Amino acid sequence: MNQAEGSLTSRLAAYLATPSGFFGLLAAYLGLHFVMRLLLSSTIGVDDVAEAIYAQSLQWSYYPRQPPLYTWLVWGSFQIFGVSLAAVTAVKYALVALSYAFFYLSARRMFTDRALVLAAALSPSLIFAVGWGFHVGFTNTALLTAACAGTFYAFLRLCDRGAIADYVWLGLAVSAGLLSKWGFPAFAGSLVIAGLFQESSRRRLLNPRIFVTLAIAAALLAPFAIWGFSAARVNDVFQADMRHGGHVPYVPGVVAGLKTLVVSIAAFLAPLWIFGLIVFPKSLTARHKAAAIGLDHRRLLERFFMVTGVVLLAGVFVFGITFFKSRWLHPILLLFPLYFFCLVRDSGYSARQMRIWAAILIAAAAAAVGMRLGQDLAGPPFCGKCRLLKPYPELTRDIQARGFSGGTVVAGDEHIAGNVRMVAPEARVATSKYPFYIPPLRDGAAGQCLVIWDAREGDTVPGPLADFLGKDFGAVAAGPTQSVEASYHYDPSRTLRLNFRITPGTGDCR
């Protein structure tokens, strides 16, 4: 690289590290993904189908696996923009944008070198679950990520300034986190404990103004805690998800838990840790350079990871957790990119290393765009079940053409139900896969009853669906079974077929 090219590269990097440059880059990249999502497929995906179904009403709780804030956001988006793919997708990408914004703002408080700021703020994209996972899945996890990043930034700001406004912002961030996903308390609690080890942060945390933070969090959480929270239902989720094979003896259970924990940590941080060790090998032996004044960010994060490590090990040894998924580790490992660049800063780095890292970030971004195009245009092998490519919208329109004009839809599959609602937003939609959520019946409703299921389950209404229809709606799907069929755009020889019955409204199916 000649001197002119080097100077141009340096100026570009310096500009992108400024707020206007960084947020402009962020808006362009996420905007590209947003537009591609709307143009390439009108089918909603794995996690969005649940939100499309739940957001038919505003209530304190929807299902035990997650708190309700994400669904409230989707409900609000529907009220503003109408029930549509754009409204669902806008919520997710707004949260992804907030996550990166808070990473950037935190990095600005932690590093003086603009190159480090930019690298640390963008490096979460090298975590597969962030750089790719948010584009094809995740709903509550997107909210959790934004809440964790926002809480960390609010914490840094509080430690630096300690104004009453900083305590207010921390209270708001913590409230959002507690209403996002059950894993957030581990993040917030570990951050507070880590902060108590340093005098500068301890002084802020033990200041009487912290009661402002606690009061805001308590006020915003009280309605959900009183009317929406069920400890028994959350415990059921814990037992089902994290204690696979709970009957296993203690020692084999501990071995299984530790094994999946180690594998999950390595998988979650990939490929970030792989590229990091290749490009910045000295980071492994970086000697600590204590901060002259104020908060020591490296020490804060080291203690944070120590505390979260104790929490995870206690889960295995004390609470009998035998199974971890890498995507559950967002609140535990999300701050790792910021910590890694503390190590890079302390070990020293060259301009060449930063250029290589920039090339890796650009390649990762290009790969995500390429994967999106490949998945939506070519299908396999870019996707497994390829749910985003299933022609549910076309099939729903065919069912409308066969005589369904509105009323209640009872589906045997959540993907059918969620996608039907996107095409028929005025219909009331329920699914036997989510028997705990029955959308409210509108006053004076007198529509039809549409029962719909995957044709592979047979020509008669499947037993679980018939039971759900009878028990929760007081209705029977009588009449002849009809079918609709449509081809996948990437392979006309492959089709999706749905069976359905349309009857006059009866019971609560109307």
N, C-alpha and C positions, 0 to 999 in steps of 0.2 A: 504494500500500500504506500503510495507516494504521500508527500507532505500535504498536498492540497486535499486528497481524499481523506487523510487522517483528520485534517482540520474540519472538513465537512461532517464526518462521522461524529466527531466530538461535539460540534455545535448541535447536531441533530439529537444526540443523547442528552445534552444539557437542556435542550428545549423540551424534550419528552419528560424530563424529570420535573419540569415546572407544573403547577396545577393545571394551567390551560392546555399544555401539551399532553399531560397524562390523561386528563379527563376527555380530551378530544380523541385520543387513541382508543380509550376504553369505549367511548360512545360509538366509534366507527366499527370496532371489532364486534361488540355485542349487538349493535344494530344490524350488522351483516348476518349474524346468526339468527336474529329475530326475523328478519325478512325471509331468509332461507326456510326457516321453520314454517312460515305461513304459506310460502309459494310451493314448496316441494311436497307437502302432504297436508291434507285437511283432517286427518285422523288424529285424535288425541291419544297420548301415550299412557304408559304404565301407571304412574302416580297421579297424573292429571285426571284420569277417569273418576277416581274417588272424589276429588275435589269438585268436579262437575256435578256429581250426584249430591254430595253433602251440601253444597252451596245453594240448594233450593230453599233453604230457610236459615234464619239467624237464631242460633240457640247457644246455650252455655257449653255444651259438649256434644260431640258427634260420635266418637268411638274411642275406646280406651287406649289405643296404641299411641295417640298423639294428643297434645293440647290443641285448642281450637283456633289459635290466632291465624294460621295460614288460611283456613277455610273462611274466616271472617274477611281476610283480605280479598280472596276470590269472590266472595259474596258482594263486597263493595265494588270490585271491578265490574261484576255483572250489572250492578245497578247503574253504573256510569256508562259503560260501553256496550251493554247488552250481552247476552249469553253467546259467546263465540270463542273460537280458538285464539283469536288475538287477545281477548280479555284474560284468558287463562295464562297465556304465554307471557303477557306483559308483567304479570305479578312476579313470575319466576325471574325474568331478566332484570327487573328492577331490583330484586334482592341480590342477584349476582353482581350487579353494578355497585350496589351498596357495599358488598363484601370487599371488592377490590378497592373501592374508595377508602374504606377504613384501613385496609392494609397499607395503602399509600400514605394516608395521614399518620399512621403509626410509624411507618418507616421514616418519615420526615422528622419525627421527634427523636428517633433512635440514631440516625446517621447524619453526618454532615456532608459526606461525599455524595454528590448527585447520582453517580453511577451505582452506588450501593442502594440508594433509595429506590431507584428504578428497578434494579435487579430483585431486591427483596419484595417489592410490591407486586411484581409480575410473576414471581417464581411459584406462587400457589398453582398456577396453570400447569406446572410440571407434576403436580399430584393428580394422578389419573382420575380420581373421583371428583376433582374440581375442574380440571381442564377439559374433560370429556363428559364425565358423569352428569353434570348439570345440564348439558345440552340434550340428553336423551332420557333423563329421569330426574328423580328427586323433587320434592315439594317442601315438606317440612324441614328437610335437611338444608335446603337453600335458605330458609328463614333462620335456622339454627346457625348457619355459617355467618350470615349477616349479623346476627345478634352477638355471636362470640367476637367477631372482628370489631363490632361497634363497642362492645363492653371493654375490650382491651384498649381501644383508643381512648375511651372515656376515662379508664383507669390511669393511663399515662398522662392525660391532660389534668386529671385530678392531682396526681403526684407532682406535676410541674407547677400548677398554679394554686389549687385549693380554693378557688372562688365558689360561692354558693351555687352558681350556675353549673359548675362542674359536678357537684353532688346531685343536682337535678338531672343532668344528662346521664350520669351513671345509674340513677334510679330508673330512668326510662329504658335504658339499654338492658338492665337486668330484668325488668318486667317483660320486655319483648322476648328475652331468652327463656324465661320460665314458662312463657306461653307458647314457645316454639316446639320444644321436644324435651323428653324426659332426661336426656343426657346433659342438659345445660347446667344443672346444679353442680355436677362434677367439675365443670369448667370454672364456674364462678367461685365455688368454694376453694378450689385449688389456687386460683389467682389471689384470693384474699389471704390465704395462709402463706403463700409465697411472699406477698407484700409485707407481711408482718415481720419478716426477717431483716428488713432494711429500715434504718431509722427514718429516712425521708418519706417512704411510703407508709410506714407504721404511724407516723405522726398524722398523716392525712386520714388514715382509716380509723384512728382512735379519737379523732376530733369530734366534738359534739355535733358538728354539721352532718355527720354521717347519718343522723336520725332523719334528716331530710330525704336521703336516699332510701332508707328503710321505710319511711312513711309513704313515699311515692310507690314503691314496689308493693307494699301491703295494700294500698288503696286500689291499685290496678289489678291485683291478683284476687282480692277478696270475693268479687262476684263469682269467678270461676271456682274458687276454693269452696264456696258455700253451696253453689248450685250445680257445678259441673264435674267436680273431682270425685273419683271413687278409688280409694286406696286398694280395695279388694280387686277391682278390675285391672288396675295397673299391675298388681302382684300376679294376676293371672297371665298377663302379657309377659312379665319377667320369667315366669316359670315355663311358659311355652317357647319363648325365643332363646333364652340364655342358659337353660338347664336341659339341653338335649340329653335324653337318657338319664333323667334325674335319679333313677334307681341304681346307677353305677356306683360301686363302692368308692370310698373317699379317695384312696390313692390313685386308682385309674382315672377318676374324675379330675383330680388335680393335674395329672399328666396331660389329659386331653385339653383341659383349659389352658395350661401354659403353652402347649403346642400351637393351638389355634391362635392364641394371643400373639406369639412371636411371628407367626406367619402373617397374621392380619396387619401387624405394625409394618412389616417389610412391604407388604402389598399396598398398604395405604400410601406410604411415602414414595412408592415407585412411580415414575423413574427418577424423581428428584434426587434421591440419595445416591443413585448410581451415577448420574451425570455430575453430581456435586463432588463425589470422591475422585472422579476422573479429571475434572477441570481444576478443582481446588484441593489437591491431595494434602497440602499442609494444614488444612482446616482441622484435621484430626488431632494435630498436636499443638493447636493454637494456645499460647500462653495467655492467661487472662490479663487484660489491661484495665485496671480499675478506673471507673469514672472519677474525674477530679471532684466534681460536685454533683449533687442531685442523684437521681435514681440510676443504679447500675443495671442496665437492661439485660445484659448477659446473665448476671447473677439471678435476676428476677425470673428469667425464663428457665434457667437451670433448676431453680427451686420449684418452679411450677411443674416441670416434668418429673421431678422427684416425687412431688405430692401426688400427681396423677398416677405415677407408677405404683405408689403405695395403694392408691384406690383400686387400681386394676388387680394387683396381687391380692388385696383383701377380698375382692370379688371372687377370685379363684379359691383361695385357701379358707375363707370364712363363710362366704355366701354360696359356695358350690357352683359358681359359673363354669360350665364345661364347654362353652361354645362362644366364639366371637366372630363377627363379620367385619371386614375391613371398613365398610361404610359406616359402622357404628362409632368409629374412632375420630370423627370430625372434631368433637369438642376437646379431645385429648391431644391431638397432633396438629391441629390447624395452624398453630403458631410456630411450627418447626421452621418454615422458610425464614421467618424473621430471626430466629435463633441461629440458624445456619449462617446467615450473613453477619451476625455478630462474630462468629468464629472466623469467617473470611476476613473481616476487618482486622481482627486481632492477629491473624497469621500473616497478613500482608497479601497483596494481589497486584497483578500487572494489568496494563491496558489490554494486552493481548488476551489474557484470561477473560476479561470482561467482554471483549469482542466475541470470543468463542461462546460465552454464556448467552450473549444477545442472539447469536446465530441459532443456538439451541431453542431459545424462547420463540424465535420467529418460525423455526421448523415445527415446533409443537403446535403453534397457532395454525400454520398452514395444514398440518396433519388433521387437526380437528375440523377444519373446513372441508378438506378432502374426504374425511370419513363421513361427514354429514351428506355431502353430495353423493358419495358412493352408496351409502345406506338408502337414501331416498330415491335414487335413480336406478340403482342396480340390484338392490336387495342383498340376498346372500352372495358372497360370504361376509359382507359388511355388517350384517345383523343376524341374530339367531332366530328368534320367533318372529321378528320383523312386524311387530304389532302396529307400528306407525304406518305400515303399508297395507294393512287390511282394509278392504273397501267398504267399511261400515257406513260412511256417508251415502254412497251410491245405493246401498241396500236399504237404508232408511228411507230415502226418497222413493225407491220402488215400492216399499210398503205403504207409503202415503198415497202413491198412485193407485194402489190396490184397494184403497178405501179408508185408511186411518186418517181421521180429520182432527183428532185431539182427544185428550182425556188422560187416563193413567196407563203407563207402560210398566209391566212387570217382566223383568228379564232374568234369565238364568245365569248371566255372566256379567261382571262389572264392566268389561270392555264394551259389550253391546250396549248396556244401559247408559254409560257415560257418553258414548258417541251418538246414540239416539237423541240425547238431550241437546247436543250441539246442533243437530239438524231440526229438531222439533222443540225449541226452547219453551214453548207454552205448555208442553205436556208435563205431567207429574211422573217422575221416573223412580223406580225402585228396583232392587235386585236381591235375589235370594242369597247372594254371596255376602251381602251386608244386612242381615236380618235385624240388626240393632238400630238401623236408621230407616224410619218410615217418614217420607216427606209429608207435611200437613196437607190435608184435603181442603181445597178451597171451598168457601161457603157457596152453596148452590151448584156445586159441580155436577154436570150432567153429560159428561163425555163418554167416550167408548172405553173399553178395556182391551188393551193389546198385550198379549202374552207372547214372548219371543225367546227363542233358544237356538243353540247351535244344532244344525241338522244332523251332525254326527251322533247326537244323543237319541236319535230315533224320531219317528213321525208323531208319537204321542207326547204329551207334555211330560217332561222328566219328573220323577217322583218328588225330589226336594223342591222343585219349582211349584208343583201342584200343591204340596203341603204348605209352602210359604203363602201361596195365593189364598188358600182356604183359611189358614190360621190368622193371618194378619190383614186380610182384605175381605174375608167372608164371601169369596167369589169362587166360581168354577169356570174354567176355560172350556166351554162347550163349543160345538160346531166343528166344521172341517178344518184340517191343517193345510195351510198354504205355504209356499216356499218362494224365496227369492235367491238369486245366485248372481255373482259378479266375479270377474277375473281380476287377478293382480296385474298391475300395469307393467311390471318388469318381467312377467311370465304369463302370457295369455292362456297357457295350458293349465295353469293352476287357478282354482276358483275357491271362493268362500260361499257357503250356502247356509241360510238361516231359515228356520221354520217359525211360523207364527199363527196365531188365531186372533181374530177380531170379533168381539161380541159387544152388544149393547152394555152400557155400564150397569154393573150389579154390585151390591154391597159397597165397599169402599174402593173398588176398582172402577172408577168412572171419571 
